[in-house]
Amino acid sequence: MFVFERVRYRGILDIPDLQIPEGKITTFVGPSGSGKTTILRLLNKMISPTSGRILYQDQVLESIDSVTHRRSVIMLPQNPLPFPGTVRDNLNLGFRMQHRPDAPDQELTDLLPRLSLGKKLDDPVDRLSGGEMQRLALGRVLLLDAPVYLLDEPSSALDESTEDLIFQILSRFAREKQKTLIMVTHSSQVAQTYSDRIIRVTDEGRVQPEKEGVGHE
């Protein structure tokens, strides 16, 4: 799906060759500051390589319209900011930004317990904790039903039990809907348990040989 060819970025990353498969969960692990989030930003076209090129579905990424690309390759940042309004407003935000109709209330109501959110659609988001806001943001992007998701530390504000629940949801979502998930996580245990492929990024911004995770078969 994605292919890196001699990609460098500002002395942060040096990736001579890397392939990220379609329909799998690929997880980047490594120390803070190694460039893991930078890889996601490159894949989302938020930034461009200093040299080399990235292919997406056999097309040079630089040749693809950024708006079109980001509708099919959606990124969830590590610390998503809440938007003013209600839980309903935040869940529908992605649809509204893409000029699509809001999701039916019943679909949103059914989603909340799956995210371990004991909230109502009319609840204001300024009453949510950091962990609740992170789960709400995750629900918002999953509703968009894109082929590819880039998730930067999707469980960083969650406790261990909720973290496991969220990754079970993500794993099931990827398997049942044949989605491609590309994640960054600080947790080696999460990576080993839920990933099809694990890629370690070194302090020098290089990727080490890929390791097979347990995956979601």
MDAnalysis code that builds the backbone (N, CA, C; Angstrom):
import MDAnalysis as mda
import numpy as np

u = mda.Universe.empty(651, n_residues=217, atom_resindex=np.repeat(np.arange(217), 3), trajectory=True)
u.add_TopologyAttr("name", ["N", "CA", "C"] * 217)
u.add_TopologyAttr("resid", np.arange(1, 218))
u.add_TopologyAttr("resname", ["MET", "PHE", "VAL", "PHE", "GLU", "ARG", "VAL", "ARG", "TYR", "ARG", "GLY", "ILE", "LEU", "ASP", "ILE", "PRO", "ASP", "LEU", "GLN", "ILE", "PRO", "GLU", "GLY", "LYS", "ILE", "THR", "THR", "PHE", "VAL", "GLY", "PRO", "SER", "GLY", "SER", "GLY", "LYS", "THR", "THR", "ILE", "LEU", "ARG", "LEU", "LEU", "ASN", "LYS", "MET", "ILE", "SER", "PRO", "THR", "SER", "GLY", "ARG", "ILE", "LEU", "TYR", "GLN", "ASP", "GLN", "VAL", "LEU", "GLU", "SER", "ILE", "ASP", "SER", "VAL", "THR", "HIS", "ARG", "ARG", "SER", "VAL", "ILE", "MET", "LEU", "PRO", "GLN", "ASN", "PRO", "LEU", "PRO", "PHE", "PRO", "GLY", "THR", "VAL", "ARG", "ASP", "ASN", "LEU", "ASN", "LEU", "GLY", "PHE", "ARG", "MET", "GLN", "HIS", "ARG", "PRO", "ASP", "ALA", "PRO", "ASP", "GLN", "GLU", "LEU", "THR", "ASP", "LEU", "LEU", "PRO", "ARG", "LEU", "SER", "LEU", "GLY", "LYS", "LYS", "LEU", "ASP", "ASP", "PRO", "VAL", "ASP", "ARG", "LEU", "SER", "GLY", "GLY", "GLU", "MET", "GLN", "ARG", "LEU", "ALA", "LEU", "GLY", "ARG", "VAL", "LEU", "LEU", "LEU", "ASP", "ALA", "PRO", "VAL", "TYR", "LEU", "LEU", "ASP", "GLU", "PRO", "SER", "SER", "ALA", "LEU", "ASP", "GLU", "SER", "THR", "GLU", "ASP", "LEU", "ILE", "PHE", "GLN", "ILE", "LEU", "SER", "ARG", "PHE", "ALA", "ARG", "GLU", "LYS", "GLN", "LYS", "THR", "LEU", "ILE", "MET", "VAL", "THR", "HIS", "SER", "SER", "GLN", "VAL", "ALA", "GLN", "THR", "TYR", "SER", "ASP", "ARG", "ILE", "ILE", "ARG", "VAL", "THR", "ASP", "GLU", "GLY", "ARG", "VAL", "GLN", "PRO", "GLU", "LYS", "GLU", "GLY", "VAL", "GLY", "HIS", "GLU"])
u.atoms.positions = np.array([
    [0.825, -1.205, 0.000],
    [0.000, 0.000, 0.000],
    [0.862, 1.258, 0.000],
    [1.715, 1.408, 1.021],
    [2.688, 2.501, 1.074],
    [4.081, 1.930, 0.845],
    [4.869, 2.621, 0.053],
    [6.253, 2.221, -0.189],
    [7.152, 3.438, -0.018],
    [8.156, 3.318, 0.837],
    [9.169, 4.359, 1.007],
    [10.367, 4.018, 0.133],
    [10.835, 4.989, -0.629],
    [12.012, 4.802, -1.472],
    [13.033, 5.888, -1.157],
    [14.084, 5.496, -0.433],
    [15.192, 6.400, -0.081],
    [14.690, 7.705, 0.542],
    [13.799, 7.573, 1.485],
    [13.172, 8.743, 2.108],
    [14.036, 9.280, 3.242],
    [14.273, 10.569, 3.199],
    [14.913, 11.282, 4.302],
    [14.060, 12.495, 4.647],
    [14.126, 12.868, 5.929],
    [13.403, 14.055, 6.355],
    [14.218, 14.805, 7.394],
    [14.798, 15.926, 7.000],
    [15.453, 16.907, 7.864],
    [16.365, 16.314, 8.934],
    [17.079, 15.294, 8.611],
    [17.973, 14.708, 9.591],
    [17.277, 13.911, 10.673],
    [15.938, 13.811, 10.595],
    [15.169, 13.063, 11.594],
    [14.981, 11.619, 11.161],
    [14.666, 11.415, 9.884],
    [14.407, 10.079, 9.363],
    [15.327, 9.757, 8.201],
    [15.727, 8.502, 8.123],
    [16.517, 7.996, 7.004],
    [16.023, 6.582, 6.722],
    [15.120, 6.458, 5.749],
    [14.459, 5.182, 5.467],
    [14.739, 4.798, 4.015],
    [15.760, 3.975, 3.778],
    [16.089, 3.592, 2.405],
    [14.972, 2.811, 1.717],
    [14.306, 1.936, 2.479],
    [13.291, 1.083, 1.864],
    [12.326, 0.594, 2.940],
    [11.038, 0.736, 2.683],
    [10.030, 0.270, 3.637],
    [8.712, 0.077, 2.909],
    [8.039, -1.029, 3.194],
    [6.714, -1.281, 2.643],
    [5.724, -1.503, 3.779],
    [4.568, -0.867, 3.669],
    [3.494, -1.021, 4.649],
    [2.321, -1.684, 3.936],
    [1.922, -2.883, 4.379],
    [0.917, -3.647, 3.639],
    [-0.503, -3.138, 3.842],
    [-1.346, -3.486, 2.903],
    [-2.765, -3.124, 2.957],
    [-3.535, -4.130, 3.803],
    [-4.558, -3.634, 4.519],
    [-5.436, -4.517, 5.255],
    [-4.832, -5.138, 6.497],
    [-3.768, -4.559, 7.016],
    [-3.085, -5.078, 8.196],
    [-2.934, -3.979, 9.238],
    [-2.598, -4.401, 10.467],
    [-2.252, -3.452, 11.518],
    [-0.736, -3.405, 11.617],
    [-0.172, -2.267, 11.253],
    [1.272, -2.055, 11.330],
    [1.542, -1.056, 12.439],
    [2.463, -1.395, 13.333],
    [2.738, -0.545, 14.487],
    [4.203, -0.146, 14.529],
    [4.430, 1.154, 14.693],
    [5.780, 1.681, 14.871],
    [6.053, 1.839, 16.359],
    [7.175, 1.307, 16.800],
    [7.604, 1.451, 18.187],
    [9.014, 2.024, 18.192],
    [9.398, 2.611, 19.319],
    [10.735, 3.182, 19.431],
    [10.756, 4.296, 20.448],
    [11.947, 4.805, 20.761],
    [12.078, 5.845, 21.785],
    [11.451, 7.162, 21.357],
    [11.135, 7.991, 22.338],
    [10.602, 9.325, 22.052],
    [11.615, 10.109, 21.226],
    [11.109, 10.841, 20.234],
    [11.981, 11.656, 19.403],
    [12.650, 10.916, 18.267],
    [12.297, 9.645, 18.071],
    [12.951, 8.870, 17.011],
    [12.347, 9.123, 15.638],
    [11.177, 9.748, 15.578],
    [10.574, 10.067, 14.288],
    [9.328, 9.272, 13.959],
    [8.773, 8.578, 14.939],
    [7.582, 7.753, 14.671],
    [6.402, 8.606, 14.200],
    [6.128, 9.683, 14.915],
    [5.020, 10.564, 14.524],
    [5.307, 11.237, 13.190],
    [6.567, 11.534, 12.930],
    [6.948, 12.132, 11.646],
    [6.570, 11.211, 10.494],
    [6.714, 9.912, 10.687],
    [6.318, 8.956, 9.648],
    [4.824, 9.075, 9.353],
    [4.012, 9.165, 10.395],
    [2.568, 9.320, 10.181],
    [2.259, 10.620, 9.447],
    [2.952, 11.672, 9.796],
    [2.712, 12.966, 9.147],
    [3.108, 12.922, 7.671],
    [4.153, 12.180, 7.361],
    [4.530, 11.996, 5.960],
    [3.439, 11.233, 5.206],
    [2.904, 10.202, 5.825],
    [1.873, 9.391, 5.174],
    [0.582, 10.166, 4.962],
    [0.329, 11.158, 5.811],
    [-0.883, 11.972, 5.722],
    [-0.696, 13.221, 4.865],
    [0.502, 13.412, 4.328],
    [0.848, 14.580, 3.509],
    [0.817, 15.888, 4.295],
    [1.006, 15.804, 5.599],
    [1.148, 17.023, 6.390],
    [2.515, 17.645, 6.153],
    [3.495, 16.804, 5.847],
    [4.843, 17.237, 5.502],
    [5.304, 16.408, 4.308],
    [6.389, 16.840, 3.678],
    [6.929, 16.138, 2.516],
    [8.366, 15.717, 2.786],
    [8.821, 14.615, 2.190],
    [10.203, 14.189, 2.389],
    [11.191, 15.245, 1.902],
    [12.320, 15.336, 2.588],
    [13.401, 16.193, 2.114],
    [13.984, 15.619, 0.830],
    [14.073, 14.297, 0.767],
    [14.520, 13.609, -0.440],
    [13.868, 12.239, -0.494],
    [13.923, 11.621, -1.665],
    [13.253, 10.347, -1.858],
    [11.769, 10.535, -2.144],
    [11.048, 9.428, -2.181],
    [9.622, 9.524, -2.463],
    [8.848, 8.414, -1.751],
    [7.551, 8.670, -1.581],
    [6.632, 7.704, -0.983],
    [5.542, 7.402, -2.007],
    [5.243, 6.133, -2.182],
    [4.169, 5.715, -3.076],
    [2.965, 5.277, -2.255],
    [1.783, 5.621, -2.743],
    [0.533, 5.150, -2.144],
    [-0.302, 4.534, -3.250],
    [-0.584, 3.249, -3.125],
    [-1.327, 2.525, -4.163],
    [-0.683, 2.735, -5.533],
    [0.643, 2.640, -5.554],
    [1.456, 2.744, -6.777],
    [1.490, 4.148, -7.376],
    [0.972, 5.135, -6.678],
    [1.062, 6.523, -7.128],
    [2.033, 7.283, -6.232],
    [2.804, 8.180, -6.839],
    [3.695, 9.021, -6.046],
    [2.839, 9.922, -5.167],
    [3.097, 9.889, -3.878],
    [2.240, 10.602, -2.929],
    [2.178, 12.095, -3.228],
    [3.284, 12.671, -3.651],
    [3.326, 14.105, -3.928],
    [2.383, 14.501, -5.064],
    [2.026, 13.552, -5.916],
    [1.158, 13.867, -7.061],
    [-0.328, 13.789, -6.715],
    [-0.652, 13.319, -5.515],
    [-2.051, 13.146, -5.117],
    [-2.541, 14.404, -4.410],
    [-3.730, 14.848, -4.749],
    [-4.319, 16.015, -4.097],
    [-4.434, 15.769, -2.594],
    [-3.976, 16.739, -1.803],
    [-3.908, 16.557, -0.350],
    [-5.280, 16.352, 0.278],
    [-6.269, 17.138, -0.142],
    [-7.611, 17.022, 0.432],
    [-8.202, 15.653, 0.122],
    [-8.071, 15.229, -1.125],
    [-8.578, 13.913, -1.515],
    [-7.886, 12.812, -0.723],
    [-6.572, 12.939, -0.571],
    [-5.798, 11.923, 0.140],
    [-6.236, 11.812, 1.592],
    [-6.460, 12.936, 2.242],
    [-6.782, 12.915, 3.672],
    [-8.200, 12.434, 3.953],
    [-9.004, 12.314, 2.915],
    [-10.324, 11.709, 3.106],
    [-10.231, 10.192, 3.146],
    [-9.198, 9.639, 2.551],
    [-9.027, 8.185, 2.564],
    [-7.942, 7.732, 3.526],
    [-7.059, 8.649, 3.920],
    [-5.995, 8.344, 4.882],
    [-6.154, 9.329, 6.038],
    [-6.844, 8.895, 7.083],
    [-7.245, 9.788, 8.174],
    [-6.296, 9.632, 9.348],
    [-5.860, 10.758, 9.898],
    [-4.922, 10.728, 11.022],
    [-5.588, 11.219, 12.299],
    [-5.361, 10.474, 13.380],
    [-5.798, 10.884, 14.712],
    [-4.555, 11.242, 15.515],
    [-4.368, 12.524, 15.878],
    [-3.168, 12.926, 16.622],
    [-3.186, 12.397, 18.049],
    [-2.042, 12.505, 18.707],
    [-1.914, 11.961, 20.056],
    [-2.815, 12.678, 21.052],
    [-2.908, 13.986, 20.942],
    [-3.704, 14.767, 21.886],
    [-4.778, 15.549, 21.138],
    [-5.833, 14.871, 20.687],
    [-6.877, 15.570, 19.926],
    [-7.592, 16.594, 20.789],
    [-7.791, 17.768, 20.231],
    [-8.453, 18.841, 20.968],
    [-9.969, 18.710, 20.854],
    [-10.690, 18.961, 21.944],
    [-12.153, 18.951, 21.855],
    [-12.647, 20.167, 21.084],
    [-13.768, 20.009, 20.424],
    [-14.394, 21.121, 19.723],
    [-15.625, 21.556, 20.515],
    [-15.898, 22.849, 20.570],
    [-17.040, 23.329, 21.360],
    [-18.331, 22.641, 20.929],
    [-19.173, 22.373, 21.908],
    [-20.456, 21.758, 21.595],
    [-20.674, 20.488, 22.389],
    [-21.478, 19.625, 21.832],
    [-21.892, 18.403, 22.517],
    [-21.114, 17.188, 22.015],
    [-21.366, 16.068, 22.673],
    [-20.803, 14.798, 22.218],
    [-21.244, 14.521, 20.786],
    [-22.517, 14.771, 20.494],
    [-23.033, 14.577, 19.136],
    [-22.268, 15.443, 18.131],
    [-22.075, 16.713, 18.464],
    [-21.363, 17.617, 17.561],
    [-19.963, 17.098, 17.255],
    [-19.272, 16.610, 18.273],
    [-17.905, 16.135, 18.080],
    [-17.853, 14.858, 17.256],
    [-18.794, 13.956, 17.466],
    [-18.811, 12.729, 16.674],
    [-19.127, 13.013, 15.208],
    [-19.941, 14.025, 14.955],
    [-20.330, 14.353, 13.581],
    [-19.368, 15.312, 12.894],
    [-18.357, 15.769, 13.608],
    [-17.482, 16.801, 13.059],
    [-16.824, 16.371, 11.751],
    [-16.350, 15.133, 11.688],
    [-15.699, 14.663, 10.468],
    [-16.631, 14.690, 9.277],
    [-17.878, 14.281, 9.494],
    [-18.857, 14.327, 8.407],
    [-19.085, 15.763, 7.944],
    [-19.195, 16.677, 8.887],
    [-19.474, 18.072, 8.535],
    [-18.301, 18.700, 7.793],
    [-17.082, 18.345, 8.182],
    [-15.906, 18.880, 7.493],
    [-15.817, 18.354, 6.067],
    [-16.366, 17.166, 5.837],
    [-16.375, 16.583, 4.495],
    [-17.686, 16.867, 3.752],
    [-18.529, 17.734, 4.343],
    [-19.813, 18.111, 3.740],
    [-20.694, 16.885, 3.493],
    [-20.706, 15.995, 4.480],
    [-21.539, 14.799, 4.435],
    [-22.628, 14.909, 5.502],
    [-23.750, 14.203, 5.323],
    [-24.820, 14.254, 6.335],
    [-24.346, 13.692, 7.676],
    [-24.933, 14.207, 8.750],
    [-24.638, 13.667, 10.077],
    [-25.042, 12.195, 10.161],
    [-24.357, 11.477, 11.040],
    [-24.732, 10.083, 11.292],
    [-26.047, 10.043, 12.068],
    [-26.861, 9.011, 11.876],
    [-28.101, 8.883, 12.662],
    [-27.781, 8.811, 14.155],
    [-28.638, 9.412, 14.961],
    [-28.417, 9.403, 16.406],
    [-28.286, 7.988, 16.962],
    [-29.048, 7.054, 16.420],
    [-28.985, 5.687, 16.945],
    [-27.605, 5.078, 16.730],
    [-26.995, 5.367, 15.587],
    [-25.641, 4.866, 15.317],
    [-24.640, 5.445, 16.317],
    [-24.795, 6.732, 16.629],
    [-23.904, 7.374, 17.593],
    [-24.133, 6.820, 18.996],
    [-25.392, 6.639, 19.351],
    [-25.725, 6.103, 20.675],
    [-25.167, 4.694, 20.854],
    [-25.242, 3.880, 19.810],
    [-24.718, 2.515, 19.874],
    [-23.195, 2.502, 20.000],
    [-22.548, 3.530, 19.459],
    [-21.082, 3.583, 19.479],
    [-20.526, 3.895, 20.868],
    [-21.217, 4.725, 21.628],
    [-20.674, 5.219, 22.899],
    [-20.278, 4.106, 23.869],
    [-21.133, 3.112, 24.136],
    [-20.700, 2.055, 25.056],
    [-19.557, 1.216, 24.516],
    [-19.454, 1.090, 23.210],
    [-18.330, 0.346, 22.627],
    [-17.012, 1.050, 22.908],
    [-17.069, 2.363, 23.071],
    [-15.879, 3.141, 23.400],
    [-15.718, 3.316, 24.905],
    [-16.560, 2.623, 25.663],
    [-16.557, 2.740, 27.130],
    [-16.799, 4.180, 27.559],
    [-17.759, 4.815, 26.887],
    [-18.138, 6.192, 27.195],
    [-19.559, 6.208, 27.746],
    [-19.695, 6.449, 29.027],
    [-21.010, 6.518, 29.643],
    [-21.587, 7.912, 29.553],
    [-21.727, 8.409, 28.345],
    [-22.216, 9.764, 28.110],
    [-23.454, 9.738, 27.231],
    [-24.141, 10.877, 27.188],
    [-25.274, 11.048, 26.296],
    [-24.880, 11.998, 25.172],
    [-25.597, 11.917, 24.058],
    [-25.243, 12.720, 22.890],
    [-25.319, 14.212, 23.165],
    [-26.207, 14.627, 24.064],
    [-26.370, 16.053, 24.346],
    [-25.428, 16.566, 25.434],
    [-24.599, 15.698, 26.004],
    [-23.659, 16.139, 27.038],
    [-22.605, 17.063, 26.434],
    [-22.266, 18.167, 27.117],
    [-21.211, 19.058, 26.620],
    [-19.837, 18.415, 26.774],
    [-18.965, 18.658, 25.809],
    [-17.650, 18.004, 25.839],
    [-16.721, 18.623, 26.872],
    [-17.036, 19.826, 27.365],
    [-16.140, 20.434, 28.348],
    [-16.195, 19.721, 29.698],
    [-17.075, 18.745, 29.828],
    [-17.142, 17.955, 31.060],
    [-16.402, 16.623, 30.927],
    [-15.799, 16.369, 29.776],
    [-15.107, 15.104, 29.548],
    [-13.672, 15.165, 30.062],
    [-13.191, 14.038, 30.571],
    [-11.788, 13.936, 30.970],
    [-10.912, 13.781, 29.727],
    [-9.596, 13.826, 29.928],
    [-8.687, 13.651, 28.800],
    [-8.851, 12.299, 28.136],
    [-9.010, 11.253, 28.943],
    [-9.202, 9.925, 28.379],
    [-10.512, 9.791, 27.633],
    [-11.571, 10.399, 28.160],
    [-12.868, 10.358, 27.481],
    [-12.812, 11.120, 26.165],
    [-12.099, 12.240, 26.158],
    [-11.980, 13.007, 24.929],
    [-11.208, 12.234, 23.871],
    [-10.192, 11.496, 24.309],
    [-9.419, 10.691, 23.369],
    [-10.281, 9.591, 22.748],
    [-11.113, 8.961, 23.559],
    [-12.003, 7.922, 23.035],
    [-13.062, 8.511, 22.106],
    [-13.552, 9.700, 22.440],
    [-14.534, 10.360, 21.583],
    [-13.921, 10.694, 20.226],
    [-12.692, 11.184, 20.244],
    [-12.010, 11.506, 18.988],
    [-11.775, 10.247, 18.159],
    [-11.449, 9.152, 18.823],
    [-11.278, 7.886, 18.113],
    [-12.588, 7.461, 17.453],
    [-13.690, 7.573, 18.187],
    [-14.987, 7.249, 17.607],
    [-15.309, 8.113, 16.406],
    [-14.947, 9.387, 16.482],
    [-15.219, 10.312, 15.381],
    [-14.533, 9.869, 14.094],
    [-13.277, 9.454, 14.173],
    [-12.573, 9.068, 12.949],
    [-13.029, 7.695, 12.448],
    [-13.350, 6.784, 13.362],
    [-13.809, 5.470, 12.916],
    [-15.140, 5.564, 12.178],
    [-15.990, 6.509, 12.569],
    [-17.276, 6.691, 11.892],
    [-17.109, 7.053, 10.418],
    [-15.987, 7.653, 10.067],
    [-15.784, 8.109, 8.691],
    [-15.561, 6.955, 7.723],
    [-15.245, 5.768, 8.251],
    [-15.152, 4.560, 7.428],
    [-14.164, 4.728, 6.270],
    [-12.977, 5.239, 6.584],
    [-11.927, 5.415, 5.578],
    [-11.151, 4.112, 5.390],
    [-10.440, 3.951, 4.277],
    [-9.660, 2.728, 4.087],
    [-8.424, 2.643, 4.974],
    [-7.848, 3.817, 5.332],
    [-6.587, 3.838, 6.083],
    [-6.714, 4.774, 7.280],
    [-6.207, 4.305, 8.427],
    [-6.191, 5.123, 9.644],
    [-4.771, 5.210, 10.182],
    [-4.350, 6.428, 10.492],
    [-3.060, 6.692, 11.123],
    [-3.343, 7.120, 12.556],
    [-2.905, 6.328, 13.512],
    [-3.255, 6.551, 14.915],
    [-1.989, 6.787, 15.727],
    [-1.851, 7.997, 16.248],
    [-0.659, 8.364, 17.014],
    [-0.947, 8.209, 18.506],
    [-0.395, 7.157, 19.103],
    [-0.598, 6.880, 20.534],
    [-2.088, 6.964, 20.899],
    [-2.932, 6.128, 20.295],
    [-4.379, 6.262, 20.519],
    [-4.831, 5.944, 21.935],
    [-3.928, 5.415, 22.775],
    [-4.334, 5.066, 24.141],
    [-3.503, 5.779, 25.195],
    [-2.835, 6.866, 24.832],
    [-1.883, 7.505, 25.749],
    [-2.536, 8.049, 27.016],
    [-3.818, 8.420, 26.948],
    [-4.487, 8.998, 28.121],
    [-5.415, 8.007, 28.813],
    [-5.267, 6.711, 28.500],
    [-6.188, 5.709, 29.021],
    [-5.518, 4.832, 30.071],
    [-6.332, 4.310, 30.997],
    [-5.794, 3.339, 31.945],
    [-5.653, 1.988, 31.246],
    [-4.996, 1.047, 31.916],
    [-4.632, -0.214, 31.269],
    [-5.842, -0.999, 30.778],
    [-6.896, -1.071, 31.586],
    [-8.066, -1.858, 31.194],
    [-8.792, -1.223, 30.012],
    [-8.901, 0.104, 30.016],
    [-9.559, 0.786, 28.898],
    [-8.694, 0.713, 27.650],
    [-7.376, 0.792, 27.827],
    [-6.462, 0.654, 26.695],
    [-6.682, -0.682, 25.991],
    [-6.762, -1.750, 26.765],
    [-6.964, -3.068, 26.174],
    [-8.298, -3.131, 25.438],
    [-9.333, -2.533, 26.018],
    [-10.647, -2.508, 25.377],
    [-10.593, -1.781, 24.038],
    [-9.932, -0.633, 24.013],
    [-9.855, 0.164, 22.789],
    [-9.108, -0.587, 21.695],
    [-8.029, -1.274, 22.058],
    [-7.286, -2.007, 21.034],
    [-8.041, -3.246, 20.565],
    [-8.861, -3.823, 21.415],
    [-9.737, -4.896, 20.951],
    [-10.719, -4.364, 19.909],
    [-11.267, -3.177, 20.174],
    [-12.192, -2.550, 19.224],
    [-11.490, -2.269, 17.900],
    [-10.288, -1.704, 17.977],
    [-9.540, -1.385, 16.764],
    [-9.206, -2.645, 15.974],
    [-8.777, -3.681, 16.680],
    [-8.431, -4.934, 16.020],
    [-9.638, -5.540, 15.315],
    [-10.775, -5.554, 15.998],
    [-12.002, -6.101, 15.405],
    [-12.447, -5.256, 14.210],
    [-12.356, -3.945, 14.362],
    [-12.728, -3.022, 13.289],
    [-11.882, -3.275, 12.043],
    [-10.568, -3.415, 12.238],
    [-9.676, -3.640, 11.097],
    [-9.968, -4.975, 10.423],
    [-10.232, -6.001, 11.220],
    [-10.467, -7.336, 10.669],
    [-11.799, -7.403, 9.920],
    [-12.854, -6.912, 10.567],
    [-14.187, -7.055, 9.988],
    [-14.391, -6.180, 8.761],
    [-13.759, -5.003, 8.757],
    [-13.974, -4.073, 7.648],
    [-12.775, -3.982, 6.713],
    [-11.780, -4.847, 6.939],
    [-10.593, -4.913, 6.080],
    [-9.929, -3.544, 5.935],
    [-9.707, -2.908, 7.066],
    [-9.064, -1.601, 7.093],
    [-7.557, -1.747, 7.297],
    [-6.844, -0.715, 6.896],
    [-5.410, -0.631, 7.155],
    [-5.200, 0.318, 8.319],
    [-4.604, -0.180, 9.397],
    [-4.292, 0.647, 10.562],
    [-2.778, 0.768, 10.684],
    [-2.310, 1.997, 10.796],
    [-0.882, 2.270, 10.991],
    [-0.779, 3.076, 12.272],
    [-0.140, 2.490, 13.275],
    [-0.178, 3.077, 14.608],
    [1.221, 3.361, 15.142],
    [1.258, 4.294, 16.084],
    [2.427, 4.532, 16.927],
    [1.997, 4.235, 18.352],
    [2.801, 3.471, 19.076],
    [2.486, 3.211, 20.478],
    [3.765, 3.131, 21.300],
    [3.642, 3.470, 22.581],
    [4.761, 3.359, 23.511],
    [4.797, 1.981, 24.148],
    [3.752, 1.205, 23.955],
    [3.590, -0.066, 24.655],
    [4.017, -1.244, 23.783],
    [5.124, -1.885, 24.160],
    [5.567, -3.073, 23.426],
    [4.549, -4.200, 23.539],
    [3.874, -4.286, 24.687],
    [2.877, -5.335, 24.877],
    [1.704, -5.154, 23.922],
    [1.231, -3.919, 23.789],
    [0.146, -3.636, 22.849],
    [0.573, -3.992, 21.428],
    [1.784, -3.589, 21.061],
    [2.280, -3.869, 19.717],
    [2.329, -5.369, 19.449],
    [2.863, -6.130, 20.395],
    [2.977, -7.571, 20.205],
    [1.611, -8.249, 20.153],
    [0.671, -7.752, 20.930],
    [-0.635, -8.405, 21.033],
    [-1.526, -8.129, 19.828],
    [-1.495, -6.900, 19.316],
    [-2.508, -6.504, 18.342],
    [-1.979, -6.228, 16.939],
    [-0.680, -6.271, 16.733],
    [-0.131, -5.896, 15.428],
    [0.100, -7.107, 14.538],
    [-0.105, -6.913, 13.248],
    [0.341, -7.891, 12.265],
    [1.823, -7.705, 11.969],
    [2.257, -6.486, 12.027],
    [3.661, -6.176, 11.734],
    [4.133, -5.069, 12.659],
    [5.338, -5.241, 13.188],
    [5.938, -4.260, 14.089],
    [7.211, -3.731, 13.448],
    [7.350, -2.409, 13.431],
    [8.536, -1.769, 12.860],
    [9.161, -0.899, 13.934],
    [10.405, -1.181, 14.250],
    [11.105, -0.421, 15.285],
    [11.880, 0.725, 14.644],
    [11.687, 1.924, 15.203],
    [12.404, 3.112, 14.737],
    [13.502, 3.413, 15.751],
    [14.732, 3.557, 15.280],
    [15.866, 3.771, 16.177],
    [16.034, 5.252, 16.500],
    [16.932, 5.531, 17.438],
    [17.234, 6.922, 17.791],
    [17.732, 7.712, 16.593],
    [18.346, 7.019, 15.634],
    [18.883, 7.686, 14.444],
    [17.833, 7.863, 13.354],
    [16.581, 7.482, 13.628],
    [15.524, 7.640, 12.638],
    [15.556, 6.610, 11.537],
    [16.155, 5.461, 11.811],
    [16.165, 4.365, 10.846],
    [15.172, 3.292, 11.281],
    [14.692, 2.536, 10.320],
    [13.777, 1.441, 10.645],
    [14.551, 0.131, 10.625],
    [14.360, -0.651, 11.674],
    [15.011, -1.948, 11.764],
    [14.170, -2.993, 11.050],
    [14.751, -4.158, 10.755],
    [13.977, -5.227, 10.101],
    [12.650, -5.466, 10.806],
    [11.633, -5.679, 10.045],
    [10.287, -5.803, 10.586],
    [10.126, -7.104, 11.358],
    [9.315, -7.047, 12.391],
    [9.007, -8.222, 13.203],
    [7.522, -8.510, 13.080],
    [7.192, -9.781, 13.051],
    [5.790, -10.169, 12.990],
    [5.192, -10.177, 14.388],
    [4.045, -9.514, 14.547],
    [3.345, -9.540, 15.824],
    [2.348, -10.684, 15.857],
    [1.644, -10.803, 16.957],
    [0.623, -11.839, 17.078],
    [-0.521, -11.562, 16.116],
    [-0.847, -10.264, 15.978],
    [-1.858, -9.861, 15.007],
    [-3.274, -10.115, 15.477],
    [-4.213, -9.944, 14.560],
    [-5.633, -10.021, 14.914],
    [-6.338, -11.113, 14.130],
    [-5.600, -12.173, 13.855],
    [-6.246, -13.279, 13.136],
    [-7.265, -13.956, 14.049],
])
